[in-house]
Amino acid sequence: FCAAWSLSEPTYVQRAPVNDARGPRTLTCSDTFLSEFGTSLDPHTVICPQGCLLQSTAAPLIGCGIYTLDSSICLAAMHAGAVTNDG
């Protein structure tokens, strides 16, 4: 997706999540985008468990707003403000 660059008129990209008949995928704190979805470019709906901030087994978090494919999905969601440590 390419969009014109403008500070006065931002372009927002919004896409509906993949329609998975099984519903949202329940993750562990260590699941990464690459391990769960490969190199998919589609958005996905997931459920994160409680307490990922306190688990040392979580995958690393690399990025800010845009995260590497090997970052923990749930930690990235918390960092971005999409979920809390309560899941």
N, C-alpha and C positions, 0 to 999 in steps of 0.2 A: 504494500500500500504506500503510495507516495502522495504527499499533500504539500500545498504551497506553504512556505514558511512566512509567518507574520506574527510579530509581537502583539499587535493590536487586535488581531482576529485569529485566536488559536484554533487549531483543528483537533478535534477529539475523535479517536478511533474507538468504536465500540462494536464488539461482535458477540453474538449469542454463544453460550457454551455448547460444546458438542452434545447432541441429543443421544445420550447413552441410556438404553432401555433398562440398565441395572440401577440407574440413579447415580447420585454423587458417589465418588470413590472414597472410602474410608482409608486414611493414611496413618502411618506411624511418624514419629518425629524425625526419623532418619531418611524418610523417602525423599528422593530428589525428582525433579521433573524428568530428567533423563531416564532414571530407573523405572518410572511409572508410565511415561508417555512417549519415550524415545525422542525423536526430533520433530514431533508434531508441532505445527504452527497454530493449532486450534486452541481456543480457551477451553478449560475443563472445570467442572464443579467438583470440589473435594470437601471432606470433613476432616478437620484436624483434632487430635486428642488434646486433653488437658495436660499442662505441665511441661511442654517442650522446652521452655527456658531453663528448666532445672535438670534436664537430661543431658549427660555428657556424651551419649551415643548419637546425638543429632548430627547430621552432616553439617559441614561448615556453611556459613552464609557469606557470599561474595557478591557485592553489588549494592545499589541504592536506587530503588525504583525499577531498574532493570537488573535482574539477577542471573548469574551463570546457571547453566542447565544442571550442574552438579551441586547446587545449593539446596538446602532443606526447603521444601515447599512451604511447610508450616512456619518455619522461622522467617522466611521471606514474607509470608502473609502477615505475620505479626509486625515485622519491621515496617511494612508498608501501611499498617493500620487497618488491614482488612479483617483481622481476627485478634482476639486477646489470648493470653496464656490459659484462659478457661476453656479454650477450644472453639 
